[in-house]
Amino acid sequence: MSETDKEPMPPRKRDGWLEPGPTNIQVIYLLYLVSFVIGITALVGIVLAHLNRGKSEAWVESHYTWAIRTFWIGLLYAFVSAILMVVGIGFLLMLAVAIWAVVRIVIGLQAVSRGDPIKNPDSWIL
């Protein structure tokens, strides 16, 4: 049998980790959590969120908005906390920012695992 007589290979099944959808948003949330140990993973997560925003169902879009806002608002809160470390209160605020971020990430992970949208993705708090 020659090479031309062989049947074509079926396309490789993709796992969907990088494609827009629930699996991708779970990966983004997990990258955010891992960033508490390896800081660079949050940057990978925010890039994935921005690249895949606007390419999925409405309920998943609420998660992309939530994830993007979690990153940028968390960065703002961390910056303010870092400035306030000069007077000492910044250390407590940095701890509060870390707790705030973990709570938002856990809320997002729970909602996406149930297939629910985020109720108020534009929120600054929770």
Protein Blocks (a to p, Z undefined) as FASTA:
>chain_A
ZZklpccddddddehlmggcjklmmmmmmmmmmmmmmmmlmmmmmmmmmmmgoiacfklm
mmmmmmmmmmmmmmmmmmmmmmmmmnopmmmmmmmmmmmmmmmmmmmmmmmmnopacfbl
mbckZZ
